[in-house]
Amino acid sequence: MKKMLTAWVLAGMMLTGVAARAADQGAAKAEWQETPAQKAARMKWFDDARFGLFIHWGLYAVPAGEWNGKTSYGEWFLHETKMPLSKYRAFRDQFNPVKFDADAWVKAAKNAGVKYIVITSKHHDGFCLWPTLQNRDWNITATPFRGRDPLQELAEACTKNDIRFCLYHSIMDWAHADYALRREYNDVAKDKPDMDRYVENYLKPQLQELIRAYHPGILWFDGEWEKCWTDQYGTDLEQFLRAIDPKLIINNRIGKSRAGMNGMDTKGTKALGDYGTPEQQIPANGFPKGMYWESCMTMNGHWGYNKADQNWKSATELIQKLVDCASKGGNYLLNVGPTAAGEIPAPSRELLAEMGRWMKVNGESVRETAASPFPKPFAWGRVTAKGDTLYVHVFTMPRDGSLVLPVKNKVKRVSLLASDGKLLTTSVIDGVSIILPKSLPDKHDTVIKVKLDGEPVMF
């Protein structure tokens, strides 16, 4: 059945072919526009989700981070080792993830409370994780795993489990002959590179394949920082993609306005894409309402699989980072790097399971919430909001065993979310004081549900 599905996808790509691409390009000539209300409606599922799973998977999983005595490599393996591309291709012939189980991956994500998955369709080494028609010797069909399409299997598993399927795609390509900034280790390409040709004859057709075959909710771009990629390329590509799928969400890395790892835009309304992408960091105080963003972070020190890296973050840290993002109106995109055999490493699975146990009880305090109405985080924890309800996330016990919320509202009810146990409150000059239990019942994050007499009004 899986082989038949892959053949069907390929046949569909062939049938659409040049005619469909011409139609998409023609539609893109009319500038795509939307009102703020239309954008809010298009972004609603993303804004409600708060929690996504990033998956970095490709040929770099085969050496598992190790080469010539060094064990520090990850998804940048080809670039960091400066291995000749002709030699790196040997990993293609070894990539055979026979333990890959799309249903198991997606169920692990769902049980953790994840609402969308973003997987690398193509990382910087140019290898394609689907049977693209644009580069037949550098995709999944050229591996021992030929006959199966992992993106198709994941997309189907996501649909069955009510998870949004999304795709990462690298603009930068170390293997393609036409990519303008060709590396010296690309010993396969001979002709002079041509960036226009790369964009029109390779990048756009591949993205069209991905949208038509897998219908991703997000296209998550990366590698846009190199000089050969310009805002004009980004503008043209964005219009092209929106002509194919007007509901598509696109991150800001399609353009040139990202401020480094801070991830946010430097060009205001002229920035491309729909949302900002802080990397390995969470903004201190969030951003104004209407600015969408998502922090992507690793569980250890690498994105791609590295067998030597056992420096795992704790479940407490991961849960608190998720809450930190939600409290500032952003999403948390947490990464796993599967092995070459096709398994999510056991420590990653265990951490996701622990997050899932917490989310099963406390998920309503994260999903479909708005940012804290208070301008800065509290020393003891964070706050998320939903209409007339505040969710108070207590990370550490305040010294006097109580905490003050600076709201003018009357408080209707205060209770522990996990047990519905009522907590005592007292009115103070600058708000309402909540008396906490003698010890916090949740080691990760104790959530208190505060019902007000209306939407919060602050001092």
Residue pairs with C-beta under 8 A, 6 or more apart in sequence:
2 147
2 148
2 149
2 152
2 153
3 147
3 148
5 149
5 152
5 156
6 131
6 147
6 148
6 149
6 152
9 131
9 149
9 152
9 213
10 131
10 133
12 212
12 213
13 133
13 209
13 212
13 213
14 133
16 208
16 212
20 208
20 212
21 204
21 205
21 208
24 208
24 240
24 243
24 244
25 240
25 243
27 243
27 244
28 236
28 239
28 240
28 242
28 243
29 239
31 239
32 238
32 239
32 242
32 243
32 246
34 42
36 290
39 274
40 47
40 290
42 246
42 247
42 249
42 274
43 249
43 274
43 275
43 292
45 115
45 164
45 217
46 116
46 217
46 218
46 249
46 275
46 292
46 331
47 292
48 115
48 367
48 368
49 115
49 116
49 164
49 331
49 367
50 115
50 322
50 325
50 326
50 331
50 332
50 366
50 367
50 368
50 369
51 112
51 113
51 114
51 115
51 322
51 331
51 332
51 334
51 359
51 366
51 367
52 114
52 115
52 116
52 117
52 118
52 166
52 294
52 331
52 332
52 333
52 334
53 109
53 112
53 114
53 116
53 117
53 118
53 333
53 334
53 335
53 336
53 352
54 118
54 119
54 168
54 296
54 303
54 333
54 334
54 335
54 336
55 105
55 117
55 118
55 119
55 120
55 335
55 336
55 337
55 338
56 74
56 75
56 120
56 123
56 168
56 303
56 304
56 305
56 335
56 336
56 337
57 119
57 120
57 129
57 150
57 304
57 305
57 337
57 338
58 75
58 120
58 123
58 125
58 127
58 129
58 304
59 88
59 91
59 92
59 95
59 125
59 127
60 73
60 74
60 75
60 76
60 77
60 78
60 91
60 123
60 125
60 304
60 305
61 95
61 304
61 305
61 337
61 338
61 339
61 340
62 91
62 94
62 95
62 340
63 73
63 77
63 91
64 305
64 306
64 307
64 308
64 339
64 340
65 71
65 72
65 73
65 74
65 77
65 302
65 304
65 305
65 306
65 307
65 308
65 309
66 73
66 307
66 308
67 73
67 77
67 81
67 83
68 81
71 306
71 307
71 308
72 306
72 308
73 80
73 81
73 306
74 302
74 303
74 304
74 305
74 306
74 337
75 120
75 123
75 124
75 125
75 302
75 303
75 304
75 337
76 124
76 304
77 83
77 88
77 125
77 304
78 85
78 88
78 124
78 125
78 174
78 185
79 124
79 125
79 174
79 183
79 185
82 184
82 185
83 185
84 185
84 187
85 174
85 175
85 185
85 186
85 187
85 188
86 187
86 188
88 125
89 188
92 127
92 138
92 142
92 143
93 143
93 144
94 144
94 340
95 143
95 144
95 145
95 340
96 143
96 144
96 145
96 340
97 145
97 150
97 338
97 339
97 340
97 341
97 342
98 145
98 341
98 342
99 339
99 341
99 342
99 343
100 145
100 148
100 150
100 153
100 338
100 341
100 342
100 343
101 342
102 150
102 153
102 154
102 156
102 157
103 157
103 160
105 117
105 154
105 157
105 338
105 344
106 117
106 154
106 157
106 158
106 160
106 161
106 163
107 157
107 161
108 344
108 349
108 352
108 353
109 117
109 161
109 163
109 352
110 161
110 162
110 163
111 352
111 353
111 356
112 352
112 353
112 355
112 356
112 359
113 355
113 356
113 359
113 360
113 363
113 366
113 367
114 163
114 334
114 352
115 163
115 164
115 367
116 163
116 164
116 165
116 166
116 217
116 218
117 154
117 158
117 163
117 164
117 165
117 166
118 166
118 167
118 168
118 218
118 220
118 333
119 129
119 151
119 154
119 166
119 167
119 168
120 129
120 167
120 168
120 169
120 170
121 128
121 129
121 130
121 151
121 167
121 168
121 169
121 210
122 128
122 129
122 169
122 170
122 173
122 206
123 168
123 170
123 304
124 170
124 172
124 173
124 174
124 222
124 223
125 174
125 175
126 135
126 138
126 170
126 173
126 174
126 175
126 176
127 138
127 139
127 175
128 135
128 138
128 139
128 140
128 206
129 139
129 140
129 150
129 151
130 139
130 140
130 149
130 150
130 151
130 152
130 209
130 210
130 213
130 214
131 139
131 140
131 141
131 149
132 139
132 206
132 209
133 205
133 209
134 202
134 205
134 206
134 209
135 176
135 202
135 206
136 142
138 175
140 146
140 148
140 149
140 150
141 147
151 167
151 210
151 213
151 214
152 213
152 214
154 165
155 165
155 214
155 215
157 163
158 164
158 165
159 165
164 217
164 218
165 214
165 215
165 216
165 217
166 216
166 217
166 218
166 219
166 220
166 249
167 210
167 214
167 216
167 218
167 219
167 220
168 220
168 221
168 222
169 206
169 207
169 210
169 219
169 220
169 221
169 222
170 221
170 222
170 223
171 203
171 221
171 222
171 223
171 224
171 226
171 229
171 253
171 254
172 179
172 181
172 222
172 223
172 224
172 226
172 229
173 179
173 198
173 223
174 183
174 185
174 186
175 186
175 188
176 189
176 198
176 202
177 186
177 188
177 189
177 190
177 191
177 193
178 193
178 194
178 195
178 197
178 198
178 201
178 202
179 193
179 195
179 198
179 228
180 193
180 194
180 195
180 198
180 228
181 226
181 227
181 228
182 189
182 193
195 228
195 233
199 233
199 236
199 237
203 237
204 237
204 240
207 219
207 237
207 240
207 241
208 244
210 216
210 219
211 219
211 241
211 244
211 245
211 248
212 244
215 245
216 248
217 248
217 249
218 248
218 249
218 250
218 251
219 241
219 248
219 249
219 250
219 251
219 254
220 251
220 253
220 277
221 250
221 251
221 253
221 254
221 273
222 253
223 229
223 253
224 234
224 253
224 254
224 255
224 256
224 258
225 256
225 258
229 256
230 256
231 255
231 256
231 257
231 272
234 254
234 255
234 256
234 272
235 255
235 272
237 254
238 250
238 254
238 255
238 272
238 273
241 248
241 250
242 248
242 250
249 274
249 275
250 272
250 273
250 274
251 273
251 274
251 275
251 276
251 277
251 294
252 258
252 263
252 264
252 265
252 271
252 272
252 273
252 274
252 275
252 276
252 277
253 273
253 277
254 272
254 273
255 267
255 271
255 272
255 273
256 272
257 265
257 266
257 267
257 270
257 271
257 272
258 264
258 265
258 266
258 276
258 277
259 265
259 266
261 278
261 279
261 280
261 281
262 278
262 281
262 283
263 276
263 277
263 278
263 279
263 281
263 293
263 295
264 276
264 278
264 283
264 287
264 291
264 293
265 271
265 276
274 292
275 291
275 292
275 293
275 294
276 287
276 291
276 292
276 293
276 294
277 293
277 294
277 295
277 296
278 293
278 294
278 295
278 296
278 330
279 295
279 296
279 297
280 295
280 296
280 297
280 298
281 295
282 295
282 321
282 324
282 325
282 328
282 330
283 293
283 295
283 328
283 330
284 377
285 328
285 375
285 376
285 377
286 327
286 328
286 329
286 330
286 371
286 372
287 293
287 328
287 329
287 330
289 329
289 371
291 329
292 330
293 329
293 330
293 331
294 325
294 330
294 331
294 332
294 333
295 321
295 325
295 330
295 331
295 332
295 333
296 333
296 334
296 335
297 321
297 332
297 333
297 334
297 335
298 335
299 312
299 313
299 318
299 334
299 335
299 336
299 347
299 348
299 351
300 306
300 309
300 310
300 311
300 312
300 313
300 347
301 309
301 311
302 309
302 337
303 335
303 337
304 337
305 337
305 338
305 339
305 340
305 345
306 337
307 339
310 347
312 347
312 351
313 351
315 351
315 354
315 355
315 358
315 444
316 443
316 444
316 445
318 334
318 351
318 355
319 354
319 355
319 358
319 444
319 445
320 382
320 393
320 395
320 444
320 445
321 332
322 332
322 334
322 355
322 366
323 365
323 366
323 381
323 382
323 384
323 393
323 445
324 377
324 382
325 331
325 332
326 332
326 366
326 369
326 371
326 382
326 384
327 371
327 372
327 377
327 382
327 383
327 384
327 393
328 371
328 372
328 377
329 370
329 371
336 344
336 345
336 348
336 352
337 345
337 348
338 344
338 345
339 345
344 352
358 442
358 444
358 445
359 366
361 417
361 418
362 417
362 418
362 442
362 445
362 447
364 386
364 391
364 417
365 384
365 391
365 393
365 417
365 447
365 449
366 384
368 386
369 384
369 385
369 386
369 391
370 384
370 385
370 386
371 384
371 385
372 382
372 383
372 384
372 385
373 383
373 385
373 390
373 456
373 458
374 383
374 406
374 458
378 403
379 396
379 398
380 394
380 395
380 396
380 397
380 398
380 403
381 392
381 393
381 394
381 395
381 396
381 445
382 393
382 395
383 390
383 391
383 392
383 393
383 405
384 390
384 391
384 393
385 391
385 456
387 455
388 451
388 452
388 453
388 454
388 455
388 456
389 449
389 450
389 451
389 452
390 405
390 407
390 449
390 450
390 452
390 456
391 417
391 447
391 448
391 449
391 450
392 403
392 405
392 434
392 447
392 448
392 449
392 450
393 445
393 446
393 447
394 403
394 436
394 440
394 445
394 446
394 447
394 448
395 445
397 436
397 439
397 440
398 436
401 435
401 436
401 438
402 433
402 434
402 435
402 436
403 433
403 434
403 436
404 428
404 430
404 431
404 432
404 433
404 434
405 431
405 432
405 434
405 450
406 430
406 431
406 458
406 459
407 431
407 432
407 452
407 456
407 457
407 458
407 459
408 431
408 457
408 458
408 459
409 452
409 453
409 454
409 456
409 457
410 452
410 453
411 425
411 432
411 450
411 451
411 452
411 453
412 451
412 452
412 453
413 422
413 449
413 450
413 451
414 422
414 423
414 424
414 425
414 434
414 448
414 449
414 450
414 451
415 421
415 422
415 423
415 448
415 449
416 423
416 437
416 441
416 446
416 447
416 448
416 449
417 447
417 448
417 449
418 441
418 442
418 446
418 447
419 441
423 434
423 435
423 436
423 437
423 448
424 434
424 435
425 432
425 433
425 434
425 435
426 432
426 433
426 435
427 433
430 459
431 459
434 448
434 450
440 446
